[in-house]
Amino acid sequence: MGALLTRVLPSIEAGAGDAWDTLDTAGNPFVSRAFLGGLEDTGCLRAELGWRAHHVSLWRDGALIAAAPAYRKLNSHGEFVFDHSWADAHERSGLRYYPKILSAVPYSPVNGPRLLLASGEPAQTRIALAQALRDDAQARGWSGAHVNFCTPHDDAALGSDGWLQRHDVQFHWRNAGYAGFDDFLAALNAKRRKEIRRERARVATDGWVFTARSGRSLDDDEIARIHALYVGTFVDKGNYPALTADFFRVLARQAADPLVALLGYREGRLDAMALCLRSPDTLYGRYWGADDPTPGLHFEACYYQGIDWCIANGIDRFEPGAQGEHKIARGFLPVQTTSWHWIADPRLRDAIDRSLARERLAIADYARAATAHSPFANREP
């Protein structure tokens, strides 16, 4: 068996191409060649936004055996694991925090595999890939390496060699084999059941009608309208809409068809949408937009329509995105997320390690407190 060779790929297509498709993504659409390559090819990742492709890969005898989608980051934009205090600490110490290397899915706080292996590769290869990420940052004199929103397989590979573990909380919905939305409501306490019915009735009374569409069923005009709704809502919230209309078209035209568009019409006009991606067992809520401030419309588009779709399609889990305690009342319960961080400077690494130990305790307390507010009548979904 040949020796391992580490390569940094400047893009998915130029560096790996078809070989990326041989890696085991566990069905997660966000680490697919189509999604990551689509971001690169349609202008979503640009130097002025702080993203430059820097995929770390392992090769043996000319074959790709492992890779981590990774980026040279010049800021902390679009990461959802907030490290601004670490950057400040580096600056106060006379050190540069940027650039750093980040293994993650740009603009997407979704859990999934980060250390991807080819079929048949042992777990030891995943450990070697984690070491390659760290070694690359060290060799370039960068401040560190970071891996966000990991799976347990990633955790096992990263839990050594100086990597620091960080926890956070998201709110996910679980399908308990519900026969329909009313069956889900029946599992809630009476107060929440009544409030959700009132929220949905208000949206329906205002004339909204929703339908779920696959990406491949959308025509170019519909995709353009969906993108315009996304852009308008991002701008209204004071955010920069980094995703292009061409990228939305890439999502919609993938052969695997992972896109689920939850579309809201009023008087026949498409004026609201929630754009999701799916894996075999999970729906991921990602982007939303609306031209109307109807009370409750966000909850309908981004939560209730997704729950409806999951029940109808036998999907186990719905991850609607980062943060948001208001999700608890709508059936989304706390779930721990994990990221790992290697900090090059030993003094700052020790300080951050101590800080993270305290933070993990606080996060655990927060998750317990949030769970105590479960809307389910028996406290379980």
C-alpha positions, -999 to +999 in steps of 0.1 A: +000+000+000+014+034-011+023+063+012-003+090+019+001+123+000-016+155+013-029+180-013-047+213-009-073+216-036-081+252-049-116+240-060-137+209-060-137+206-098-101+215-105-087+195-076-109+164-074-138+165-099-154+131-102-132+117-075-151+138-049-182+117-057-164+086-045-163+099-009-189+088+016-211+118+024-237+098+044-263+113+020-257+148+034-264+172+005-242+200+019-209+182+014-217+169-020-197+179-051-228+196-065-234+218-035-198+228-027-187+230-063-218+251-070-209+276-044-175+280-060-186+281-096-214+306-092-197+334-073-209+327-038-173+323-023-153+354-029-121+368-014-138+400-004-163+379+017-134+361+034-138+327+017-112+310-004-114+272-012-086+253+006-099+217+006-074+194+024-072+159+008-053+127+012-043+106-018-028+071-021-014+057-054-031+085-073-065+079-058-085+103-035-091+085-002-101+113+021-110+150+020-123+178+042-142+207+026-121+236+039-115+273+034-089+299+040-108+324+061-100+360+063-128+368+087-155+349+106-183+357+083-209+330+075-196+304+101-222+304+129-197+293+155-187+326+169-150+332+176-147+370+176-134+370+211-106+347+201-097+370+173-096+399+197-074+379+221-049+372+193-048+409+183-043+420+219-014+395+221+002+410+190-007+379+169-028+376+137-059+355+139-066+356+102-061+337+080-072+305+096-084+272+081-120+262+085-136+229+076-173+237+073-202+243+049-202+280+040-232+300+052-248+268+066-251+259+103-259+223+095-246+192+111-229+166+089-197+148+081-166+170+076-138+144+074-149+124+043-135+090+035-136+068+004-154+035+007-135+009+026-111+034+043-106+027+081-112+052+109-075+057+111-076+076+078-100+101+093-075+107+121-048+112+095-070+138+077-076+157+109-039+158+115-034+170+079-057+200+086-038+209+117-004+204+101-014+225+071-023+255+094+009+251+113+031+249+083+016+281+069+019+300+101-018+304+104-035+309+138-053+276+138-077+251+122-114+247+129-140+221+121-177+231+126-209+211+131-194+177+133-207+141+135-197+116+161-173+100+136-156+133+133-155+138+171-137+105+175-110+116+151-106+151+164-106+143+201-069+143+205-036+160+195-046+194+210-080+199+194-104+218+217-141+208+218-168+234+218-205+229+223-236+249+213-273+242+210-297+241+181-334+232+181-346+202+161-379+185+155-382+148+157-408+127+139-424+102+164-442+084+136-470+110+134-499+102+110-505+138+102-501+174+116-531+169+139-514+138+153-483+159+161-505+186+177-522+159+199-488+152+214-485+188+226-500+204+257-533+221+253-520+256+254-494+251+227-518+231+205-543+260+207-517+286+199-503+268+169-538+263+155-545+300+160-512+310+142-519+287+112-555+299+110-545+335+109-522+329+079-549+309+061-575+336+068-551+362+052-553+342+020-520+323+020-519+289+003-488+268+004-474+240-017-443+219-016-422+216-048-391+197-057-362+216-072-364+199-106-401+209-109-392+247-107-389+267-139-363+295-143-389+322-135-399+305-103-362+302-093-356+338-100-386+348-079-374+326-050-340+342-052-355+377-052-375+368-020-343+356-004-324+387-013-351+411-002-355+395+032-317+393+038-313+430+029-343+440+050-326+423+080-293+441+074-275+410+061-256+405+029-272+380+005-241+360-006-259+333-026-265+340-063-294+332-085-271+309-105-264+289-073-301+285-067-304+272-102-276+247-094-295+235-064-326+230-084-310+211-112-290+186-092-296+150-103-302+139-068-329+166-065-323+174-028-342+208-029-376+212-013-392+245-019-421+254+004-439+281-016-466+305-003-491+321-027-516+349-021-540+359-048-521+336-071-487+354-066-456+337-052-448+360-023-432+338+004-409+308+004-388+286+026-360+268+007-349+235+023-326+206+014-332+170+023-311+139+030-327+104+033-337+111+070-335+149+075-350+181+062-327+211+065-344+245+065-320+270+050-333+302+033-366+321+035-381+352+021-414+370+019-428+402+004-454+405+031-452+410+069-483+389+077-481+379+114-472+343+117-461+339+081-425+331+091-436+303+115-459+289+088-433+289+060-402+279+080-416+255+107-451+242+102-449+236+064-416+217+070-432+196+098-461+188+074-436+178+047-416+156+070-447+138+083-460+133+047-427+119+035-416+099+065-386+120+074-372+115+108-358+150+117-362+186+108-332+210+114-345+245+107-312+264+113-293+280+141-305+296+173-340+306+181-356+298+215-390+306+200-387+272+182-392+253+215-429+263+217-434+249+182-420+215+189-383+219+183-362+207+213-326+214+222-298+193+205-261+197+213-238+206+184-201+202+184-171+219+168-134+214+172-106+239+173-068+237+171-051+269+182-014+273+172-002+296+200+001+275+232-006+303+256-039+313+238-047+276+233-046+270+271-066+302+278-093+292+252-093+256+266-101+269+301-128+292+287-144+264+267-146+241+298-167+268+315-187+274+284-195+237+280-210+236+315-231+267+308-243+252+275-253+220+293-272+240+319-289+260+291-300+229+273-315+214+304-333+247+311-346+249+276-358+212+277-378+220+308-400+243+286-409+214+262-444+219+248-450+181+247-475+169+271-452+141+283-420+162+279-409+140+250-416+142+213 
